[in-house]
Amino acid sequence: MPDIELYAQYVHKVRGYLKTMPLNDAVKKSVDESIKEGILRDFLRKNKTIETIADELETTVNDILEICDVACKHAPEYNAEKVFDELHEMEMAKLRHPL
């Protein structure tokens, strides 16, 4: 499974825990669980923040979260082509109807 799909699973965990706990606790619990479950084990052991990942990919945090949201909607298959198509359509809609 590609890293972005695994990362989407991790972000989904964080967002779920945010409903009941502060951000730092949600991130810590999600990292611990994800490592135990083998989700991005090596990636998370480096303790990268969303901000760091966005910086490394030369994009914004919002872009990373948007990608993860779309990928999560396609779980558990995570069809990369469908994810890409949906992201592309979202970008086209933004161009047609700028804020």
C-alpha positions, -999 to +999 in steps of 0.1 A: +000+000+000+015+034-009+026+057+019+000+083+012-027+057+018-011+046+050-007+082+061-044+087+054-052+059+078-030+076+104-047+110+099-081+093+102-071+079+136-059+113+148-091+130+137-112+104+154-093+109+187-096+147+184-133+143+191-125+132+227-090+145+235-066+174+229-044+173+198-012+163+215-029+133+231-046+124+199-014+124+180+005+104+206-022+078+209-025+075+171+013+072+166+015+045+193-015+025+178-002+029+142+032+017+151+017-014+168-005-020+138+024-016+113+009+015+098+038+036+087+059+021+114+092+034+101+077+067+090+061+074+124+091+064+144+108+094+129+081+115+147+074+137+118+046+162+121+021+170+094+040+203+090+073+185+084+057+161+059+042+191+040+075+208+040+093+178+027+067+174+000+069+211-007+032+216-002+008+229+025-006+212+055-041+218+040-030+199+008-018+169+028-051+169+049-072+172+017-053+142+001-058+122+033-095+130+034-101+119-002-080+087+003-100+078+034-132+081+015-119+053-008-110+030+021-103+001+023-095-003-014-075+029-017-077+029-055-050+054-064-066+063-097-100+071-081-082+092-054-063+110-081-094+116-102-113+130-072-085+153-063-082+164-099-119+172-100-117+192-068-088+212-082-108+218-115-138+230-094-116+254-075-104+269-108-140+272-122-153+288-090-125+306-072-132+320-037 
